[in-house]
Amino acid sequence: MQEISQHLLNWYDTERRHLPWRAAPGTTANSYHVWLSEIMLQQTTVATVKAYFEKFTKLWPTLEALAAAPVEEVLKEWAGLGYYARARNLHKCANVVATEFAGEFPADENTLRKLPGIGDYTAAAIASIAFGQRAVVVDGNIERVVSRLNRIEAFLPQAKKPIKAATDLITPTERAGDFAQAMMDLGAMICTPKSPKCLLCPIQKFCSAAKTGDMEAYPRKKPKKALPTRRAVSFWLMYNGDILLERRPNKGLLGGMPGLFSTPWVERNNFPQPDEWPEHSPTTIEWNLIEDVTTHTFTHFRLETQIVVATVSDKLNIENGFWHPAKSINSVGLPTVFSKMVKLIT
């Protein structure tokens, strides 16, 4: 077990990815940077996160600065990253750490788990990478590496427990943070989901799947069910160059984010018909249907949206609504699902 970790650390020292939130091998990283990057990296690629991380740390170079920022501003800058509950929890966690921990993250894994938006994985990652604690870190990349290393036969998610136990066995006491990041990099660069580069792997000789040649069979996953399709109509209302936007409720999907007023996003075989629109439209008016349809895939469903447009001569005061210049619509921080609608109209 010690040999596996040493081979991997030696490889990491020369072949690691150079990422803006990382510290040099053998040193601990800035805890604010580790936490921020780990929250951003949930369900999001490294390539996408780099630009957001650099933007956030430029706008808010410290945790205290982020905590002091209005949550609406944080949500606006988060737009495009998706999973917006992460942004709300990010701001909430920053405020808790700023007020209850004097702006410094606790090093203890159990205490970290109690903070908003921090689960088992993120707590372990912060404890090991930012504070040098021995913690068992298992993300998607590590899950793949360990399941192949041991040919773990259980299907996910049942396999998570034996995968974590196997990761625990090879996690060293010294340089635990570097080891976790080495495992992440190995999964991202070498032990990839398809066509893994086994000949370049520093721990190939220990890998059970490499010996049998069935690397791509692990981790074992049951076939995915087809995503259900939901359909809706969104309302594009203009007044003198301004567009009416809705501030969505704080709780729920895209909570607190701006968007277009829409009919409910429900699973159905056809789009809402004109007689259904008045109940959900911001005003009673004659709407014109745009022929094209926008599509967007969320984690658990696919959304298809038709757009109807209209213009009013008076600036209406609509509950939960606000007007924004259409020419600068991209500055308001629309989620991707609504940005697609903007592109269709403009």
FENHU-V60342 format. One record per residue. RES is the residue in three letters. PSI is psi in whole degrees, 0 to 359 (* if undefined). BURIAL is # if it has 24 or more other C-alpha atoms within 12 Angstrom, else .. Layout:
# FENHU-V60342
RES|PSI|BURIAL, RES|PSI|BURIAL
This chain:
# FENHU-V60342
MET|319|., GLN|326|., GLU|320|., ILE|311|#, SER|323|#, GLN|318|#, HIS|318|#, LEU|319|#, LEU|321|#, ASN|319|., TRP|318|#, TYR|323|#, ASP|332|#, THR|334|., GLU|3|., ARG|159|#, ARG|141|#, HIS|107|., LEU|147|., PRO|341|#, TRP|1|#, ARG|154|#, ALA|168|#, ALA|152|., PRO|140|#, GLY|358|., THR|160|., THR|147|#, ALA|167|#, ASN|122|#, SER|325|#, TYR|316|#, HIS|318|#, VAL|310|#, TRP|311|#, LEU|314|#, SER|320|#, GLU|322|#, ILE|317|#, MET|326|#, LEU|351|#, GLN|119|#, GLN|20|., THR|146|., THR|156|., VAL|318|#, ALA|320|., THR|320|., VAL|327|#, LYS|309|#, ALA|320|., TYR|318|#, PHE|314|#, GLU|324|., LYS|313|., PHE|316|#, THR|339|#, LYS|318|., LEU|318|., TRP|84|#, PRO|344|., THR|163|#, LEU|320|#, GLU|323|#, ALA|319|., LEU|318|#, ALA|325|#, ALA|345|#, ALA|147|#, PRO|140|., VAL|328|#, GLU|325|#, GLU|321|#, VAL|316|#, LEU|321|#, LYS|314|#, GLU|339|#, TRP|341|#, ALA|131|#, GLY|339|#, LEU|338|#, GLY|177|#, TYR|64|#, TYR|346|#, ALA|331|#, ARG|318|#, ALA|320|#, ARG|317|#, ASN|328|#, LEU|311|#, HIS|319|#, LYS|317|#, CYS|319|#, ALA|319|#, ASN|321|#, VAL|314|#, VAL|321|#, ALA|321|#, THR|324|., GLU|343|., PHE|22|., ALA|33|., GLY|5|., GLU|129|#, PHE|141|#, PRO|148|#, ALA|344|#, ASP|130|., GLU|318|#, ASN|321|., THR|322|., LEU|322|#, ARG|337|., LYS|352|., LEU|150|#, PRO|132|#, GLY|3|#, ILE|117|#, GLY|195|#, ASP|312|#, TYR|310|#, THR|321|#, ALA|316|#, ALA|320|#, ALA|315|#, ILE|315|#, ALA|318|#, SER|313|#, ILE|321|#, ALA|336|#, PHE|1|#, GLY|15|#, GLN|149|#, ARG|112|#, ALA|148|#, VAL|109|#, VAL|125|#, VAL|105|#, ASP|190|#, GLY|321|#, ASN|315|#, ILE|322|#, GLU|316|#, ARG|315|#, VAL|311|#, VAL|322|#, SER|326|#, ARG|320|#, LEU|324|#, ASN|0|#, ARG|59|#, ILE|118|#, GLU|341|#, ALA|146|., PHE|147|., LEU|144|., PRO|357|., GLN|335|., ALA|347|#, LYS|320|#, LYS|309|., PRO|329|#, ILE|317|#, LYS|321|#, ALA|320|., ALA|325|#, THR|323|#, ASP|321|#, LEU|330|., ILE|1|#, THR|120|#, PRO|162|#, THR|318|., GLU|139|#, ARG|40|#, ALA|324|#, GLY|316|#, ASP|322|#, PHE|316|#, ALA|316|#, GLN|328|#, ALA|319|#, MET|320|#, MET|314|#, ASP|323|#, LEU|316|#, GLY|324|#, ALA|326|#, MET|327|#, ILE|304|#, CYS|60|#, THR|161|#, PRO|317|#, LYS|143|., SER|58|., PRO|146|#, LYS|69|., CYS|327|#, LEU|340|., LEU|358|., CYS|129|#, PRO|347|#, ILE|26|#, GLN|321|#, LYS|344|., PHE|354|#, CYS|119|#, SER|321|., ALA|325|#, ALA|326|#, LYS|328|., THR|349|., GLY|15|., ASP|41|#, MET|319|#, GLU|351|#, ALA|352|#, TYR|146|#, PRO|150|#, ARG|129|#, LYS|141|., LYS|150|., PRO|138|., LYS|143|., LYS|147|., ALA|139|., LEU|137|., PRO|155|., THR|126|#, ARG|150|#, ARG|145|#, ALA|170|#, VAL|132|#, SER|150|#, PHE|119|#, TRP|99|#, LEU|127|#, MET|148|#, TYR|114|., ASN|45|., GLY|356|., ASP|150|#, ILE|142|#, LEU|125|#, LEU|156|#, GLU|138|#, ARG|110|#, ARG|154|#, PRO|150|., ASN|328|., LYS|150|., GLY|182|., LEU|131|#, LEU|33|#, GLY|130|#, GLY|359|#, MET|155|#, PRO|153|#, GLY|187|#, LEU|145|#, PHE|138|#, SER|161|#, THR|163|#, PRO|144|#, TRP|96|#, VAL|154|., GLU|123|., ARG|162|., ASN|338|., ASN|172|., PHE|153|#, PRO|135|#, GLN|163|., PRO|328|#, ASP|348|., GLU|343|., TRP|316|#, PRO|327|., GLU|335|., HIS|349|., SER|153|#, PRO|341|#, THR|157|#, THR|114|., ILE|167|., GLU|121|., TRP|145|#, ASN|128|., LEU|130|., ILE|135|., GLU|320|., ASP|156|., VAL|138|#, THR|148|#, THR|144|#, HIS|136|#, THR|120|., PHE|180|., THR|319|., HIS|358|., PHE|163|., ARG|133|., LEU|128|#, GLU|133|#, THR|131|#, GLN|152|#, ILE|135|#, VAL|143|#, VAL|152|#, ALA|164|#, THR|139|#, VAL|155|., SER|347|., ASP|144|., LYS|101|., LEU|147|., ASN|106|., ILE|133|., GLU|133|., ASN|12|., GLY|157|#, PHE|152|#, TRP|142|#, HIS|140|#, PRO|127|., ALA|328|., LYS|340|., SER|30|., ILE|330|#, ASN|348|#, SER|353|., VAL|346|#, GLY|47|#, LEU|139|#, PRO|157|#, THR|322|#, VAL|323|#, PHE|331|#, SER|325|#, LYS|323|#, MET|320|#, VAL|316|#, LYS|323|., LEU|322|., ILE|320|#, THR|*|.
